[in-house]
Structure formats: C-alpha cells, structure tokens
Amino acid sequence: MSNETQKTVSSGSGPTSRADTTLYKAGMFDSLKIRDFRFLWVSSLCATFAMQMQMVARGWLIYDMTSSPLALTWVMLSFMLPSFLFSLAGGVIADRLKKKPVMILSQLLNACATILLAYFIYTGNIEFWDFIYFGLFNGTILAFSMPARSAITPEIVGPDNMVNAMALQSATFNLARVMGPAIAGGMIAFFAAGDKTSTEGVGIVFFVIAGLYFLSVVCTSMLNYKGEPIARKKASPLEDIREGFRYMLDEKLIMGLLIMGFVPFTFGFSASFLLPAFNHDIINGGPGDLGLLMTAMGGGALCGSLLLAKLGDFPKKGRVMFYCAFLWAISLALFAFSNSLHTAMAMGILTGLFSAIFGALNMSIIQLAIKPEIRGRVMSMMMMTHGLMPLGVIPISALAEYIGIDIALMVSAAMLVVSMLLLGYFFPDLRNIDRGHGDNALVAKRS
C-alpha cells in the first residue's frame, strides 16, 4: 500500500480537515442540499424504479409465454454478460470523456429501446428472443454508462458528504426494491383485467417504465457539473486498462476493499437469491408470504441506508464494516433456522439492515480512496465482479437442492464470517480505516 493511500484512509498526522478533528454529523438528507446531487439522486430514483418494475413485468410475461424457469435465467444472463465484457471499456470512457454527456446518451438510448420493446409487447408481436436481444443491448448500454455515473458522485458532493450521498443512493435502490415490484404487479393486474390480453397490460407497464427512463434523462440533463476528465498524459485505451489493473495491484488496500465488496456479498446475498425456495421449503409459504419476506428484507435494507445517511462522516469506518459483516452473518444464520413467517421476517429485516450498511460503507470508502483520474476504471472493475456474483451462488444453490435450504444458508453465513476473517488477516489495514479521507490528502494531493 502506498503512503498516499495510507494517508487517505487512516487518521494520520499533519494538517487536518473538519472531518479529522470533530465528528461530522450529517443530517439524513444533507447531500440533497447540493443542487447537482439532488438532480442526480432523482435521476437515479427514476431509473432504479424503472429497472425494478421492468424485472417484474419482464419476468411475468416471459414465464407466461414459456412456462420455463430456465428461460428466465437466460434472459437474466443476457443482461449480466455485457457488464462483464464491456465494463472496463466504460471505465476508460468515464476517465477520458465528460461524464454528463455519456450518462445522457446512454439513458436516452435505453429509454428509446424500452419504448420499442413496449410497442412490440403491446401489439403482441413479441417473441422470447426479443427479450434476449433487448437484454444484451440494455446490459451493454449500462456497462458503458454506469462507471461514469458512479464516478461523478464524489466529484459533486466532496469527501465530507460521501457517506451520506452513498447511503442515500443505496436508499433509492432499496426503496425501489420494496415498492417497484408491488407497483408493477398492481399495474399488470389492473391493465390486464377485463377484455385486455396479458401482452397489452404488460405493454402499458413498459410504456410507463420508458417514461421513467426519459424522466431520468431530463434530470441528468439538469446537472450543471459536466464531469470534466482530469488532465493526464495521453495513452491508448489498452494502456488505460493496464494502468487500472496496475493501480489495483499496487494499492493493496484498494484491492482488499474491492474483494470485500464482492466475496462476502456473494455469500451474504444467497438468502435473496434463494428466498423463493426458503419460502416454499421451510415456512410452507405461498406467493403472499414470499412478498412479505421480500418486503421485510428490502425494508430492513432501506432502514440501514437511511441510518447510515444520518450518521454521516463518522470515524472508525473499517471496524464498523467488520462488525456489520459479522452481525449480517448472525442474522443470516438465525434466518436460516426460522420456522415461522414472523420470525423469518424479523431476521430478514436485520439481514437487510446490516447488509445495506456494509455495502454502502464499502462503496463510500472505495470512492474516497481512489485517485480521481482512475476512479471510472476502478468502478468498472467492481461492476465486472458484481456481474459474476450470481455465479458464486451456484454452489450454495446446489447445497440447497441436495441437502436443504436451511443448511445451505448456514454454510453461507459461515463462509461470510470466514471470508471477513481472511480479509482481516491478509489486509489488516482494512480494520484501521478511520474516516476514509484521513488528513484530507484525498483533496489536497489528488486534486
């Protein structure tokens, strides 16, 4: 780990900022007082609700057309694969070009593609492969644009508001996770009633989703900040990618934070992936019970995000991350052996709460510790690993199928603990992270 990164993440000595001498307590919505972040947040809110509603409407129609769970898997993979293939290119673009135009163009293309898909669905001229083609296109657009969207946030809000901003962005996802599926399901039920066919009802919902995407474009266009790239020596795109990998290998702490944002998450989120099986096999629940379990986990995550937003720029973030991970594992273990809906909901709330705090805090520290001129490429590498996360659940899914869902979730909880202990052993500086921007070297020496 370089001296520069050490200063960035530890309390350090030397000139101190307000964040190093006093406990900076943010109001829960302090970052929203910043005009550009307010528009960025609303843009993310619209896009996230659209994505969550789209997942429900798409899944409902595909299963209605095919009656095949495998078909749902192929469509999901069509969205995920481009993230792995093209995220690095998106990171290079984020570090080379103005971020605002990249975000607007990608959102506009996504909105137009969604309108086209909505038209095909509404008129009944839709086939299974159309969803695959749309998934590949949509996933590619997101892969090229998400690094820019991730990298622009710290440039807008600054280090003192970073945790608050990341927590509020996490809250948008969790709010959409709770309400989006219910809204989409209710709209499908309403528009498909009477003499309307299922494709017409879902088509109308997709038109609404496209409208949300267009609203997201409008909000992004309202940003004053352009996301200018930081001046640096010219190099080829391939050399930019190599520089990103070299940076990760040289900065051991950054590598540890990125691994922490992937490996423990893979085990911890197994409950979300396997929730339908848990609902059926353990508590003998129906569709309504599954909805309550999903709402409990999403509601807990929303509470965790808002709690972190309220805490603001607090000290000893590294230790808090480890504590949250261990509490996450305990909650997951208790969830695994819940034998009633109410107990499972209570443990699901805690599981969602600790996972949300852990995830948003990890992302905040990564954003603070990365050099601004390389932030887009590092964010793209994180996207690549997250795109592979469902593949890591396959062994846990196999355990659930052949041994039992409760044992599989217990193994997940144990592996979550083991992975964090190993990270603490091989990357001991992770536990010593104080505020994430220490003596303000992130601002003073990297701007």
DODRENMI-262021 format. One record per residue (C-alpha): residue in three letters; x, y, z. Coordinates in Angstrom, 2 decimals. Example, Ala and Ser with C-alpha at 12.3 -4.5 7.8 and 13.67 -1.06 7.14 Angstrom:
2
+------+---------+---------+---------+
! code !      c1 !      c2 !      c3 !
+------+---------+---------+---------+
!  ALA !   12.30 !   -4.50 !    7.80 !
!  SER !   13.67 !   -1.06 !    7.14 !
+------+---------+---------+---------+
END
This chain:
447
+------+---------+---------+---------+
! code !      c1 !      c2 !      c3 !
+------+---------+---------+---------+
!  MET !    0.00 !    0.00 !    0.00 !
!  SER !    1.44 !    3.41 !   -0.96 !
!  ASN !    1.96 !    6.22 !    1.53 !
!  GLU !   -0.64 !    8.24 !   -0.33 !
!  THR !   -3.35 !    5.66 !    0.16 !
!  GLN !   -2.29 !    5.14 !    3.79 !
!  LYS !   -2.88 !    8.84 !    4.45 !
!  THR !   -6.15 !    8.70 !    2.62 !
!  VAL !   -7.69 !    6.03 !    4.80 !
!  SER !   -6.08 !    6.50 !    8.22 !
!  SER !   -6.36 !    9.24 !   10.77 !
!  GLY !   -2.74 !   10.22 !   10.09 !
!  SER !   -0.87 !   13.29 !   11.27 !
!  GLY !   -0.35 !   16.70 !    9.82 !
!  PRO !   -2.92 !   19.25 !    8.65 !
!  THR !   -6.42 !   18.15 !    9.45 !
!  SER !   -9.79 !   18.96 !    7.99 !
!  ARG !  -13.02 !   19.41 !    9.90 !
!  ALA !  -13.71 !   15.70 !    9.39 !
!  ASP !  -10.49 !   14.76 !   11.25 !
!  THR !  -10.87 !   16.99 !   14.29 !
!  THR !  -14.57 !   16.71 !   15.02 !
!  LEU !  -17.26 !   14.17 !   14.45 !
!  TYR !  -19.09 !   15.49 !   11.42 !
!  LYS !  -22.75 !   14.55 !   11.85 !
!  ALA !  -24.74 !   14.87 !    8.70 !
!  GLY !  -28.44 !   15.37 !    8.60 !
!  MET !  -30.14 !   12.42 !    6.99 !
!  PHE !  -30.67 !   14.33 !    3.73 !
!  ASP !  -27.70 !   16.75 !    3.83 !
!  SER !  -26.36 !   15.73 !    0.41 !
!  LEU !  -29.70 !   16.62 !   -1.17 !
!  LYS !  -28.99 !   20.26 !   -0.29 !
!  ILE !  -26.39 !   20.15 !   -3.07 !
!  ARG !  -28.26 !   21.09 !   -6.25 !
!  ASP !  -26.49 !   18.76 !   -8.67 !
!  PHE !  -26.67 !   15.78 !   -6.34 !
!  ARG !  -30.39 !   16.44 !   -5.90 !
!  PHE !  -30.96 !   16.09 !   -9.66 !
!  LEU !  -28.61 !   13.09 !   -9.82 !
!  TRP !  -30.49 !   11.42 !   -6.96 !
!  VAL !  -33.90 !   11.94 !   -8.59 !
!  SER !  -32.46 !   10.64 !  -11.86 !
!  SER !  -31.23 !    7.51 !  -10.09 !
!  LEU !  -34.57 !    7.13 !   -8.31 !
!  CYS !  -36.48 !    7.15 !  -11.60 !
!  ALA !  -34.07 !    4.76 !  -13.30 !
!  THR !  -33.99 !    2.37 !  -10.34 !
!  PHE !  -37.79 !    2.22 !  -10.07 !
!  ALA !  -37.92 !    1.59 !  -13.82 !
!  MET !  -35.42 !   -1.27 !  -13.55 !
!  GLN !  -37.22 !   -2.95 !  -10.64 !
!  MET !  -40.60 !   -2.62 !  -12.37 !
!  GLN !  -39.09 !   -3.91 !  -15.59 !
!  MET !  -37.74 !   -7.04 !  -13.86 !
!  VAL !  -41.20 !   -7.94 !  -12.57 !
!  ALA !  -43.08 !   -7.18 !  -15.79 !
!  ARG !  -40.49 !   -8.93 !  -17.94 !
!  GLY !  -40.36 !  -11.99 !  -15.71 !
!  TRP !  -44.15 !  -12.28 !  -15.53 !
!  LEU !  -44.57 !  -12.12 !  -19.32 !
!  ILE !  -41.65 !  -14.44 !  -20.11 !
!  TYR !  -42.93 !  -17.10 !  -17.75 !
!  ASP !  -46.44 !  -16.64 !  -19.15 !
!  MET !  -45.03 !  -17.18 !  -22.66 !
!  THR !  -42.65 !  -20.06 !  -21.93 !
!  SER !  -43.57 !  -21.66 !  -18.55 !
!  SER !  -39.82 !  -22.21 !  -18.21 !
!  PRO !  -37.68 !  -21.14 !  -15.24 !
!  LEU !  -34.64 !  -21.69 !  -17.45 !
!  ALA !  -35.94 !  -19.06 !  -19.85 !
!  LEU !  -35.92 !  -16.54 !  -17.01 !
!  THR !  -32.30 !  -17.46 !  -16.28 !
!  TRP !  -31.20 !  -16.94 !  -19.89 !
!  VAL !  -32.80 !  -13.50 !  -20.02 !
!  MET !  -31.14 !  -12.53 !  -16.73 !
!  LEU !  -27.77 !  -13.67 !  -18.07 !
!  SER !  -28.29 !  -11.62 !  -21.23 !
!  PHE !  -28.42 !   -8.52 !  -19.01 !
!  MET !  -25.44 !   -9.60 !  -16.89 !
!  LEU !  -22.98 !  -10.77 !  -19.53 !
!  PRO !  -22.32 !   -7.31 !  -21.06 !
!  SER !  -21.36 !   -5.99 !  -17.61 !
!  PHE !  -18.51 !   -8.48 !  -17.52 !
!  LEU !  -17.49 !   -7.91 !  -21.14 !
!  PHE !  -17.74 !   -4.14 !  -21.53 !
!  SER !  -17.46 !   -2.53 !  -18.09 !
!  LEU !  -13.72 !   -1.93 !  -18.49 !
!  ALA !  -14.38 !   -0.01 !  -21.70 !
!  GLY !  -16.99 !    2.00 !  -19.80 !
!  GLY !  -14.39 !    2.80 !  -17.14 !
!  VAL !  -11.95 !    4.08 !  -19.76 !
!  ILE !  -14.71 !    6.26 !  -21.25 !
!  ALA !  -15.57 !    7.65 !  -17.79 !
!  ASP !  -11.95 !    8.68 !  -17.19 !
!  ARG !  -11.38 !   10.10 !  -20.70 !
!  LEU !  -14.61 !   11.95 !  -21.56 !
!  LYS !  -17.08 !   14.30 !  -19.93 !
!  LYS !  -19.32 !   12.15 !  -17.78 !
!  LYS !  -22.59 !   14.05 !  -18.17 !
!  PRO !  -22.93 !   13.56 !  -21.97 !
!  VAL !  -22.03 !    9.87 !  -21.60 !
!  MET !  -24.79 !    9.44 !  -19.00 !
!  ILE !  -27.39 !   11.35 !  -21.06 !
!  LEU !  -26.68 !    9.47 !  -24.29 !
!  SER !  -26.79 !    6.05 !  -22.64 !
!  GLN !  -30.01 !    6.83 !  -20.75 !
!  LEU !  -31.62 !    8.16 !  -23.92 !
!  LEU !  -30.72 !    5.03 !  -25.89 !
!  ASN !  -32.08 !    2.87 !  -23.09 !
!  ALA !  -35.35 !    4.83 !  -22.99 !
!  CYS !  -35.80 !    4.57 !  -26.78 !
!  ALA !  -35.11 !    0.84 !  -26.74 !
!  THR !  -37.66 !    0.40 !  -23.93 !
!  ILE !  -40.33 !    2.25 !  -25.94 !
!  LEU !  -39.65 !   -0.02 !  -28.89 !
!  LEU !  -39.93 !   -3.11 !  -26.69 !
!  ALA !  -43.13 !   -1.73 !  -25.13 !
!  TYR !  -44.63 !   -1.31 !  -28.61 !
!  PHE !  -43.77 !   -4.89 !  -29.58 !
!  ILE !  -45.28 !   -6.20 !  -26.35 !
!  TYR !  -48.44 !   -4.10 !  -26.57 !
!  THR !  -49.14 !   -5.14 !  -30.17 !
!  GLY !  -48.46 !   -8.81 !  -29.39 !
!  ASN !  -45.52 !   -9.01 !  -31.81 !
!  ILE !  -43.09 !  -10.18 !  -29.15 !
!  GLU !  -41.04 !  -13.37 !  -29.02 !
!  PHE !  -38.73 !  -14.83 !  -26.41 !
!  TRP !  -35.58 !  -13.94 !  -28.36 !
!  ASP !  -36.62 !  -10.28 !  -28.44 !
!  PHE !  -36.00 !  -10.20 !  -24.68 !
!  ILE !  -32.55 !  -11.70 !  -25.18 !
!  TYR !  -31.65 !   -9.07 !  -27.80 !
!  PHE !  -33.02 !   -6.27 !  -25.61 !
!  GLY !  -31.12 !   -7.66 !  -22.60 !
!  LEU !  -27.83 !   -7.69 !  -24.49 !
!  PHE !  -28.39 !   -4.13 !  -25.75 !
!  ASN !  -29.57 !   -2.78 !  -22.40 !
!  GLY !  -26.78 !   -4.52 !  -20.50 !
!  THR !  -24.17 !   -3.13 !  -22.90 !
!  ILE !  -25.50 !    0.42 !  -22.52 !
!  LEU !  -25.38 !    0.11 !  -18.73 !
!  ALA !  -21.85 !   -1.30 !  -18.86 !
!  PHE !  -20.66 !    1.74 !  -20.80 !
!  SER !  -22.51 !    4.29 !  -18.65 !
!  MET !  -22.52 !    3.07 !  -15.04 !
!  PRO !  -18.82 !    3.76 !  -14.35 !
!  ALA !  -19.42 !    7.40 !  -15.31 !
!  ARG !  -22.50 !    7.61 !  -13.06 !
!  SER !  -20.58 !    6.04 !  -10.16 !
!  ALA !  -17.52 !    8.24 !  -10.64 !
!  ILE !  -19.38 !   11.55 !  -10.84 !
!  THR !  -20.93 !   11.37 !   -7.36 !
!  PRO !  -17.78 !   12.05 !   -5.26 !
!  GLU !  -16.87 !   14.89 !   -7.62 !
!  ILE !  -20.22 !   16.54 !   -6.89 !
!  VAL !  -20.58 !   16.03 !   -3.12 !
!  GLY !  -16.97 !   16.03 !   -1.83 !
!  PRO !  -15.44 !   13.79 !    0.89 !
!  ASP !  -17.40 !   15.07 !    3.90 !
!  ASN !  -20.74 !   14.20 !    2.29 !
!  MET !  -19.57 !   10.99 !    0.61 !
!  VAL !  -21.02 !    8.50 !    3.12 !
!  ASN !  -24.30 !   10.40 !    3.27 !
!  ALA !  -24.55 !   10.51 !   -0.53 !
!  MET !  -23.73 !    6.82 !   -0.98 !
!  ALA !  -26.25 !    5.89 !    1.70 !
!  LEU !  -28.97 !    7.96 !    0.03 !
!  GLN !  -28.21 !    6.35 !   -3.32 !
!  SER !  -28.41 !    2.97 !   -1.64 !
!  ALA !  -31.75 !    4.05 !   -0.18 !
!  THR !  -33.11 !    4.74 !   -3.68 !
!  PHE !  -32.30 !    1.15 !   -4.68 !
!  ASN !  -33.83 !   -0.29 !   -1.54 !
!  LEU !  -36.94 !    1.89 !   -1.81 !
!  ALA !  -37.43 !    0.73 !   -5.40 !
!  ARG !  -36.72 !   -2.83 !   -4.29 !
!  VAL !  -39.61 !   -2.61 !   -1.81 !
!  MET !  -42.15 !   -0.63 !   -3.86 !
!  GLY !  -41.20 !   -1.25 !   -7.50 !
!  PRO !  -42.36 !   -4.89 !   -7.75 !
!  ALA !  -45.62 !   -4.10 !   -5.96 !
!  ILE !  -46.35 !   -1.16 !   -8.28 !
!  ALA !  -45.53 !   -3.20 !  -11.41 !
!  GLY !  -47.59 !   -6.17 !  -10.22 !
!  GLY !  -50.55 !   -3.96 !   -9.37 !
!  MET !  -50.39 !   -2.21 !  -12.74 !
!  ILE !  -50.24 !   -5.51 !  -14.63 !
!  ALA !  -53.25 !   -6.81 !  -12.68 !
!  PHE !  -55.17 !   -3.58 !  -13.36 !
!  PHE !  -54.39 !   -3.23 !  -17.07 !
!  ALA !  -54.77 !   -6.96 !  -17.78 !
!  ALA !  -58.27 !   -7.06 !  -16.25 !
!  GLY !  -61.42 !   -7.34 !  -18.30 !
!  ASP !  -61.02 !   -7.96 !  -22.01 !
!  LYS !  -57.37 !   -6.94 !  -22.19 !
!  THR !  -54.76 !   -9.58 !  -23.00 !
!  SER !  -51.68 !  -10.07 !  -20.88 !
!  THR !  -49.39 !   -8.59 !  -23.54 !
!  GLU !  -51.44 !   -5.40 !  -23.71 !
!  GLY !  -51.32 !   -4.96 !  -19.95 !
!  VAL !  -47.57 !   -5.58 !  -19.74 !
!  GLY !  -47.04 !   -3.34 !  -22.78 !
!  ILE !  -48.69 !   -0.42 !  -20.98 !
!  VAL !  -46.47 !   -1.04 !  -17.96 !
!  PHE !  -43.42 !   -0.95 !  -20.23 !
!  PHE !  -44.56 !    2.40 !  -21.66 !
!  VAL !  -44.67 !    3.72 !  -18.07 !
!  ILE !  -41.18 !    2.30 !  -17.49 !
!  ALA !  -39.92 !    4.07 !  -20.62 !
!  GLY !  -41.45 !    7.30 !  -19.28 !
!  LEU !  -39.45 !    6.90 !  -16.06 !
!  TYR !  -36.27 !    6.41 !  -18.10 !
!  PHE !  -36.99 !    9.61 !  -20.06 !
!  LEU !  -37.59 !   11.48 !  -16.80 !
!  SER !  -34.20 !   10.21 !  -15.65 !
!  VAL !  -32.66 !   11.70 !  -18.81 !
!  VAL !  -34.29 !   15.07 !  -18.10 !
!  CYS !  -32.96 !   15.15 !  -14.53 !
!  THR !  -29.43 !   14.24 !  -15.65 !
!  SER !  -29.52 !   17.00 !  -18.27 !
!  MET !  -30.24 !   19.50 !  -15.46 !
!  LEU !  -26.80 !   18.93 !  -13.91 !
!  ASN !  -24.52 !   21.96 !  -14.06 !
!  TYR !  -21.44 !   19.82 !  -13.44 !
!  LYS !  -20.14 !   18.30 !  -16.68 !
!  GLY !  -17.79 !   15.73 !  -15.16 !
!  GLU !  -14.67 !   17.01 !  -16.87 !
!  PRO !  -11.87 !   14.39 !  -17.12 !
!  ILE !   -8.73 !   15.12 !  -15.12 !
!  ALA !   -5.77 !   16.11 !  -17.27 !
!  ARG !   -3.18 !   13.35 !  -17.60 !
!  LYS !   -0.72 !   12.03 !  -20.12 !
!  LYS !   -2.24 !   10.59 !  -23.26 !
!  ALA !   -2.27 !    6.83 !  -23.64 !
!  SER !   -4.09 !    4.21 !  -25.66 !
!  PRO !   -7.34 !    2.71 !  -24.26 !
!  LEU !   -5.50 !   -0.59 !  -23.76 !
!  GLU !   -2.81 !    1.16 !  -21.73 !
!  ASP !   -5.55 !    2.83 !  -19.68 !
!  ILE !   -6.94 !   -0.60 !  -18.83 !
!  ARG !   -3.46 !   -1.89 !  -17.90 !
!  GLU !   -2.96 !    1.17 !  -15.71 !
!  GLY !   -6.19 !    0.37 !  -13.89 !
!  PHE !   -5.06 !   -3.18 !  -13.13 !
!  ARG !   -1.60 !   -2.00 !  -12.08 !
!  TYR !   -3.17 !    0.51 !   -9.73 !
!  MET !   -5.25 !   -2.19 !   -8.08 !
!  LEU !   -2.26 !   -4.49 !   -7.69 !
!  ASP !   -0.03 !   -1.71 !   -6.30 !
!  GLU !   -2.62 !   -0.37 !   -3.86 !
!  LYS !   -3.18 !   -3.33 !   -1.56 !
!  LEU !   -5.87 !   -1.55 !    0.45 !
!  ILE !   -7.92 !   -0.81 !   -2.68 !
!  MET !   -7.62 !   -4.46 !   -3.66 !
!  GLY !   -8.83 !   -5.50 !   -0.20 !
!  LEU !  -11.81 !   -3.15 !   -0.38 !
!  LEU !  -12.80 !   -4.46 !   -3.81 !
!  ILE !  -12.57 !   -8.07 !   -2.65 !
!  MET !  -14.60 !   -7.13 !    0.43 !
!  GLY !  -17.27 !   -5.70 !   -1.86 !
!  PHE !  -17.52 !   -8.97 !   -3.80 !
!  VAL !  -16.70 !  -12.17 !   -1.88 !
!  PRO !  -18.65 !  -11.57 !    1.38 !
!  PHE !  -21.53 !  -10.18 !   -0.68 !
!  THR !  -21.70 !  -13.36 !   -2.73 !
!  PHE !  -22.29 !  -15.41 !    0.40 !
!  GLY !  -24.39 !  -12.84 !    2.23 !
!  PHE !  -26.87 !  -12.30 !   -0.58 !
!  SER !  -27.56 !  -16.00 !   -1.03 !
!  ALA !  -30.74 !  -15.53 !    1.04 !
!  SER !  -32.11 !  -13.08 !   -1.53 !
!  PHE !  -31.39 !  -15.41 !   -4.44 !
!  LEU !  -32.85 !  -18.45 !   -2.64 !
!  LEU !  -35.78 !  -16.70 !   -0.97 !
!  PRO !  -38.47 !  -18.47 !   -3.09 !
!  ALA !  -37.03 !  -21.87 !   -2.12 !
!  PHE !  -36.83 !  -20.88 !    1.56 !
!  ASN !  -40.42 !  -19.65 !    1.47 !
!  HIS !  -41.65 !  -22.92 !   -0.05 !
!  ASP !  -39.49 !  -25.48 !    1.78 !
!  ILE !  -39.06 !  -24.02 !    5.27 !
!  ILE !  -42.16 !  -21.99 !    6.13 !
!  ASN !  -44.52 !  -23.56 !    3.56 !
!  GLY !  -45.50 !  -20.10 !    2.39 !
!  GLY !  -47.46 !  -19.00 !   -0.63 !
!  PRO !  -46.99 !  -16.04 !   -3.01 !
!  GLY !  -48.24 !  -13.58 !   -0.38 !
!  ASP !  -45.73 !  -14.84 !    2.18 !
!  LEU !  -42.92 !  -14.53 !   -0.35 !
!  GLY !  -43.94 !  -10.93 !   -0.96 !
!  LEU !  -43.84 !  -10.23 !    2.77 !
!  LEU !  -40.36 !  -11.76 !    3.07 !
!  MET !  -39.08 !   -9.68 !    0.17 !
!  THR !  -40.63 !   -6.56 !    1.66 !
!  ALA !  -39.06 !   -7.30 !    5.06 !
!  MET !  -35.57 !   -7.66 !    3.60 !
!  GLY !  -35.99 !   -4.61 !    1.39 !
!  GLY !  -37.43 !   -2.57 !    4.26 !
!  GLY !  -34.55 !   -3.53 !    6.53 !
!  ALA !  -32.08 !   -2.51 !    3.83 !
!  LEU !  -33.88 !    0.82 !    3.39 !
!  CYS !  -33.66 !    1.46 !    7.15 !
!  GLY !  -29.95 !    0.59 !    7.09 !
!  SER !  -29.31 !    3.02 !    4.24 !
!  LEU !  -31.16 !    5.86 !    6.00 !
!  LEU !  -29.38 !    5.12 !    9.30 !
!  LEU !  -26.00 !    5.37 !    7.57 !
!  ALA !  -27.10 !    8.60 !    5.88 !
!  LYS !  -27.95 !   10.02 !    9.31 !
!  LEU !  -24.60 !    9.00 !   10.82 !
!  GLY !  -22.67 !   10.92 !    8.15 !
!  ASP !  -18.87 !   11.09 !    8.23 !
!  PHE !  -18.19 !    9.09 !   11.40 !
!  PRO !  -14.80 !    7.65 !   12.49 !
!  LYS !  -13.58 !    4.02 !   12.57 !
!  LYS !  -15.39 !    3.04 !    9.40 !
!  GLY !  -13.18 !   -0.02 !    8.94 !
!  ARG !  -14.21 !   -1.57 !   12.25 !
!  VAL !  -17.85 !   -0.75 !   11.60 !
!  MET !  -17.68 !   -2.62 !    8.29 !
!  PHE !  -16.34 !   -5.73 !   10.03 !
!  TYR !  -18.92 !   -5.51 !   12.83 !
!  CYS !  -21.74 !   -5.17 !   10.30 !
!  ALA !  -20.48 !   -8.15 !    8.33 !
!  PHE !  -20.43 !  -10.35 !   11.44 !
!  LEU !  -23.89 !   -9.16 !   12.50 !
!  TRP !  -25.07 !   -9.80 !    8.94 !
!  ALA !  -23.79 !  -13.39 !    9.22 !
!  ILE !  -25.50 !  -13.92 !   12.59 !
!  SER !  -28.79 !  -12.59 !   11.21 !
!  LEU !  -28.47 !  -14.84 !    8.17 !
!  ALA !  -27.84 !  -17.88 !   10.38 !
!  LEU !  -30.89 !  -17.09 !   12.52 !
!  PHE !  -32.92 !  -16.55 !    9.35 !
!  ALA !  -31.86 !  -19.98 !    8.09 !
!  PHE !  -33.45 !  -21.70 !   11.09 !
!  SER !  -36.58 !  -19.55 !   11.30 !
!  ASN !  -39.59 !  -21.85 !   11.43 !
!  SER !  -42.33 !  -19.25 !   11.11 !
!  LEU !  -43.13 !  -16.35 !    8.81 !
!  HIS !  -42.91 !  -13.73 !   11.56 !
!  THR !  -39.52 !  -14.94 !   12.79 !
!  ALA !  -38.20 !  -15.08 !    9.23 !
!  MET !  -39.45 !  -11.54 !    8.58 !
!  ALA !  -37.76 !  -10.24 !   11.74 !
!  MET !  -34.44 !  -11.88 !   10.81 !
!  GLY !  -34.90 !  -10.72 !    7.22 !
!  ILE !  -35.18 !   -7.12 !    8.41 !
!  LEU !  -31.89 !   -7.45 !   10.32 !
!  THR !  -30.22 !   -9.19 !    7.38 !
!  GLY !  -31.23 !   -6.37 !    5.05 !
!  LEU !  -30.23 !   -3.67 !    7.55 !
!  PHE !  -26.66 !   -4.89 !    8.19 !
!  SER !  -26.05 !   -5.77 !    4.54 !
!  ALA !  -27.10 !   -2.27 !    3.42 !
!  ILE !  -24.82 !   -0.52 !    5.92 !
!  PHE !  -21.91 !   -2.79 !    4.99 !
!  GLY !  -22.40 !   -2.30 !    1.24 !
!  ALA !  -22.89 !    1.46 !    1.22 !
!  LEU !  -19.97 !    1.98 !    3.60 !
!  ASN !  -17.68 !   -0.19 !    1.49 !
!  MET !  -18.61 !    1.74 !   -1.64 !
!  SER !  -18.10 !    5.09 !    0.12 !
!  ILE !  -14.59 !    4.22 !    1.29 !
!  ILE !  -13.61 !    2.92 !   -2.14 !
!  GLN !  -14.81 !    6.15 !   -3.74 !
!  LEU !  -12.84 !    8.21 !   -1.22 !
!  ALA !   -9.63 !    6.21 !   -1.52 !
!  ILE !   -9.36 !    6.03 !   -5.32 !
!  LYS !   -7.39 !    8.60 !   -7.27 !
!  PRO !   -9.96 !   10.72 !   -9.15 !
!  GLU !   -8.23 !   10.27 !  -12.52 !
!  ILE !   -8.64 !    6.48 !  -12.32 !
!  ARG !  -11.96 !    6.27 !  -10.48 !
!  GLY !  -14.02 !    5.28 !  -13.52 !
!  ARG !  -11.81 !    2.28 !  -14.30 !
!  VAL !  -11.84 !    1.02 !  -10.72 !
!  MET !  -15.63 !    1.35 !  -10.60 !
!  SER !  -15.82 !   -0.62 !  -13.83 !
!  MET !  -13.79 !   -3.43 !  -12.26 !
!  MET !  -16.22 !   -3.50 !   -9.37 !
!  MET !  -19.09 !   -3.79 !  -11.85 !
!  MET !  -17.37 !   -6.74 !  -13.51 !
!  THR !  -17.10 !   -8.63 !  -10.24 !
!  HIS !  -20.69 !   -7.84 !   -9.29 !
!  GLY !  -21.83 !   -9.17 !  -12.66 !
!  LEU !  -20.30 !  -12.51 !  -11.72 !
!  MET !  -21.92 !  -12.60 !   -8.27 !
!  PRO !  -24.85 !  -14.87 !   -9.23 !
!  LEU !  -22.35 !  -17.47 !  -10.49 !
!  GLY !  -20.88 !  -17.63 !   -7.00 !
!  VAL !  -24.26 !  -18.61 !   -5.61 !
!  ILE !  -24.36 !  -21.78 !   -7.74 !
!  PRO !  -22.52 !  -23.96 !   -5.14 !
!  ILE !  -24.86 !  -22.68 !   -2.41 !
!  SER !  -27.83 !  -23.40 !   -4.66 !
!  ALA !  -26.55 !  -26.95 !   -5.19 !
!  LEU !  -26.31 !  -27.43 !   -1.42 !
!  ALA !  -29.87 !  -26.15 !   -1.07 !
!  GLU !  -31.13 !  -28.61 !   -3.66 !
!  TYR !  -29.35 !  -31.74 !   -2.42 !
!  ILE !  -29.01 !  -31.14 !    1.35 !
!  GLY !  -31.50 !  -28.48 !    2.33 !
!  ILE !  -32.07 !  -24.75 !    2.08 !
!  ASP !  -31.52 !  -24.20 !    5.82 !
!  ILE !  -28.12 !  -25.94 !    5.75 !
!  ALA !  -27.15 !  -24.03 !    2.60 !
!  LEU !  -27.92 !  -20.69 !    4.24 !
!  MET !  -25.98 !  -21.70 !    7.36 !
!  VAL !  -22.99 !  -22.51 !    5.15 !
!  SER !  -23.40 !  -19.08 !    3.52 !
!  ALA !  -23.36 !  -17.40 !    6.93 !
!  ALA !  -20.25 !  -19.36 !    7.93 !
!  MET !  -18.47 !  -18.50 !    4.67 !
!  LEU !  -19.36 !  -14.84 !    5.18 !
!  VAL !  -17.58 !  -14.94 !    8.55 !
!  VAL !  -14.61 !  -16.90 !    7.18 !
!  SER !  -14.15 !  -14.54 !    4.22 !
!  MET !  -14.14 !  -11.50 !    6.52 !
!  LEU !  -11.63 !  -13.13 !    8.88 !
!  LEU !   -9.35 !  -13.92 !    5.95 !
!  LEU !   -9.66 !  -10.36 !    4.65 !
!  GLY !   -8.77 !   -9.05 !    8.10 !
!  TYR !   -5.72 !  -11.33 !    8.17 !
!  PHE !   -4.36 !  -10.62 !    4.66 !
!  PHE !   -5.42 !   -6.95 !    4.59 !
!  PRO !   -5.06 !   -5.79 !    8.23 !
!  ASP !   -5.24 !   -2.11 !    7.24 !
!  LEU !   -8.92 !   -2.60 !    6.39 !
!  ARG !   -9.77 !   -2.66 !   10.09 !
!  ASN !   -7.78 !    0.53 !   10.70 !
!  ILE !   -9.64 !    2.72 !    8.20 !
!  ASP !  -10.81 !    5.75 !   10.14 !
!  ARG !  -12.82 !    8.22 !    8.08 !
!  GLY !  -11.73 !    7.18 !    4.62 !
!  HIS !  -10.06 !   10.50 !    3.83 !
!  GLY !   -7.85 !   10.91 !    6.91 !
!  ASP !   -5.82 !   14.10 !    6.83 !
!  ASN !   -7.68 !   15.26 !    3.69 !
!  ALA !   -4.86 !   14.06 !    1.42 !
!  LEU !   -7.58 !   12.89 !   -0.96 !
!  VAL !   -8.46 !   16.50 !   -1.65 !
!  ALA !   -5.15 !   18.24 !   -1.09 !
!  LYS !   -2.83 !   15.93 !   -3.02 !
!  ARG !   -5.09 !   14.36 !   -5.64 !
!  SER !   -6.98 !   17.32 !   -6.98 !
+------+---------+---------+---------+
END
